[in-house]
Amino acid sequence: MFKRISVSLIIVLIALVSNGCGRDRTLLQTSQEVVIKPKGKVHYDYRIKPNDRVGIMVYKYPDLTPTSMSEKGILVDSNGYISLPLIHRVHIAGCTQTEAARKLENMYAKYLKDPALNLEVLNKRAYILGEVKKPGLVPIDRERTTIFEAIAVGEGLTDDAQRDHILVLTHDSSGNLELRRVDLSNYTTLAASNLIIKPDDVIYIPPSGWKEFRINSENFTSVFKTIAGIASPFVTLKYLFDN
C-alpha cells in the first residue's frame, strides 16, 4: 500500500513540474527572425500626442508662463489642445516641439513684440526590462538617447544578461510596432541607427540560456525534496509496522 502511494505521488509531482519547466520565461517571442537594423542616417522628431505634458516659457514675458507652468507642464487634452493666456486654445498634437513653438510664437506675435519661447515635452520616456539591476522608466530629456544610457539608468546588466540579443520594441513612422535586435558584444554591428531609442520604446534584456537551465534544474530537483518530505511519514509508518 505504502509503495503504491509513494509511486503515485512521484508520478503526479514529476508531471506537474515537467509542465512548469517547459514554460519559456522569455518575453517578446516571435517565430520571425529579429534582425539587426542596418547602418544608416538617424532622423527622428518626436511629435506631440494627446495627454503629453509640455513645458512652455515665453522669455520676455515670464508672467504669461509662470514657473509652475514650465516645470510641471501643461496637459495636452484628449483632442490635442492646450490652453494658454491671451491666445487661449491651441491645437499642437501632431507637431514637433519646434513646430509647436513656432506656431505659438506666431499667435503671440499678434499681441506681443518678439514673443520668443521655448517648448519642451516633459513626459518623454522609454522602459527597460529584463536582466538589468533596476528595471523601470528611462527619462528621455534629449533629442537622442542611446541604449547605453538606458542601461546606465537601469544600473547596468546582470551577470545573466544576453549581451548579443537585446530586443527593442518600437514604432515605425506609421505607428506600427517594430522589433529589432541589438548586439552589444559585436563592435562592427553597432551603429547610431540601431542604438538610438525613442520615447515609448521598450528595451528588453533576455536572460541567458544558462539562467533558464539553472532555474529549471532547481525546479526539477525541488520535486524530489517535496517527494522526500511527503513520503517520509509513510516510510516511518512502514518501518514501525514492519518492526
Backbone hydrogen bonds, N-H to C=O, Kabsch-Sander energy under -0.5 kcal/mol:
donor,donor_aa,acceptor,acceptor_aa,energy
5,I,1,M,-2.3
6,S,2,F,-2.4
7,V,3,K,-2.4
8,S,4,R,-2.2
9,L,5,I,-2.4
10,I,6,S,-2.3
11,I,7,V,-2.2
12,V,8,S,-2.4
13,L,9,L,-2.5
14,I,10,I,-2.3
15,A,11,I,-2.0
16,L,12,V,-2.1
17,V,13,L,-2.4
18,S,14,I,-2.5
19,N,15,A,-1.7
20,G,16,L,-1.7
21,C,17,V,-2.9
22,G,18,S,-1.2
23,R,20,G,-1.3
24,D,22,G,-0.5
35,V,33,E,-0.7
37,K,181,R,-0.5
43,H,41,K,-0.6
48,I,95,C,-3.1
51,N,76,V,-3.0
52,D,49,K,-1.8
54,V,74,I,-2.4
55,G,120,E,-3.4
57,M,118,N,-2.1
59,Y,57,M,-0.8
59,Y,116,A,-1.5
61,Y,58,V,-0.9
64,L,61,Y,-1.8
65,T,61,Y,-0.5
65,T,62,P,-0.7
69,M,66,P,-1.1
70,S,66,P,-1.5
71,E,67,T,-2.6
72,K,68,S,-1.7
73,G,68,S,-0.6
74,I,54,V,-2.8
76,V,52,D,-3.0
77,D,75,L,-0.7
77,D,81,Y,-2.8
80,G,77,D,-2.3
82,I,90,V,-2.3
84,L,88,H,-1.5
87,I,85,P,-1.9
88,H,84,L,-1.9
90,V,82,I,-2.7
92,I,80,G,-2.4
92,I,90,V,-0.6
93,A,80,G,-1.6
94,G,48,I,-3.0
95,C,92,I,-2.1
97,Q,46,Y,-0.6
100,A,96,T,-2.6
101,A,97,Q,-2.1
102,R,98,T,-2.4
103,K,99,E,-2.1
104,L,100,A,-2.3
105,E,101,A,-2.4
106,N,102,R,-2.3
107,M,103,K,-1.7
108,Y,104,L,-2.7
109,A,105,E,-1.8
110,K,107,M,-0.9
111,Y,108,Y,-2.1
112,L,108,Y,-2.7
114,D,112,L,-0.5
116,A,114,D,-1.4
118,N,57,M,-2.2
120,E,55,G,-2.2
122,L,53,R,-3.3
123,N,53,R,-0.7
126,A,138,V,-2.5
127,Y,201,D,-2.1
128,I,136,G,-2.6
129,L,203,I,-3.1
131,E,205,I,-2.5
132,V,130,G,-2.2
133,K,156,G,-2.2
134,K,154,G,-1.9
136,G,128,I,-2.2
138,V,126,A,-2.8
140,I,124,K,-2.7
141,D,139,P,-0.6
145,T,197,I,-0.7
147,I,195,L,-1.4
150,A,146,T,-1.8
151,I,147,I,-2.7
152,A,148,F,-2.0
153,V,149,E,-2.2
154,G,150,A,-1.8
155,E,152,A,-1.6
156,G,151,I,-2.9
158,T,131,E,-1.9
161,A,158,T,-1.4
162,Q,206,P,-2.3
163,R,161,A,-0.9
165,H,162,Q,-0.6
166,I,182,V,-2.3
167,L,204,Y,-2.5
168,V,180,R,-2.5
169,L,202,V,-3.1
170,T,168,V,-0.6
170,T,178,E,-3.1
172,D,176,N,-2.6
175,G,172,D,-2.0
178,E,170,T,-2.6
180,R,168,V,-1.9
181,R,35,V,-2.4
182,V,166,I,-2.8
184,L,163,R,-2.3
184,L,182,V,-0.7
185,S,163,R,-0.5
186,N,183,D,-0.8
187,Y,185,S,-0.6
189,T,186,N,-1.1
190,L,187,Y,-1.3
194,N,191,A,-1.4
195,L,191,A,-1.8
196,I,192,A,-2.3
197,I,145,T,-3.2
200,D,125,R,-3.6
201,D,198,K,-2.0
202,V,169,L,-2.4
203,I,127,Y,-3.4
204,Y,167,L,-3.1
204,Y,202,V,-0.6
205,I,129,L,-2.2
205,I,203,I,-0.5
208,S,160,D,-2.6
212,E,208,S,-1.6
213,F,209,G,-2.4
214,R,210,W,-2.6
215,I,211,K,-2.6
216,N,212,E,-2.6
217,S,213,F,-2.6
218,E,214,R,-2.3
219,N,215,I,-2.4
220,F,216,N,-2.3
221,T,217,S,-2.8
222,S,218,E,-1.8
223,V,219,N,-0.8
223,V,220,F,-0.8
224,F,220,F,-0.7
224,F,221,T,-0.5
225,K,221,T,-1.2
226,T,222,S,-2.2
227,I,223,V,-2.8
228,A,224,F,-2.5
229,G,225,K,-2.2
230,I,226,T,-2.5
231,A,227,I,-3.1
232,S,228,A,-1.6
234,F,230,I,-0.6
235,V,231,A,-2.6
236,T,232,S,-2.4
237,L,233,P,-2.6
238,K,234,F,-2.8
239,Y,235,V,-2.2
240,L,236,T,-2.3
241,F,237,L,-2.8
242,D,238,K,-2.6
243,N,239,Y,-1.3
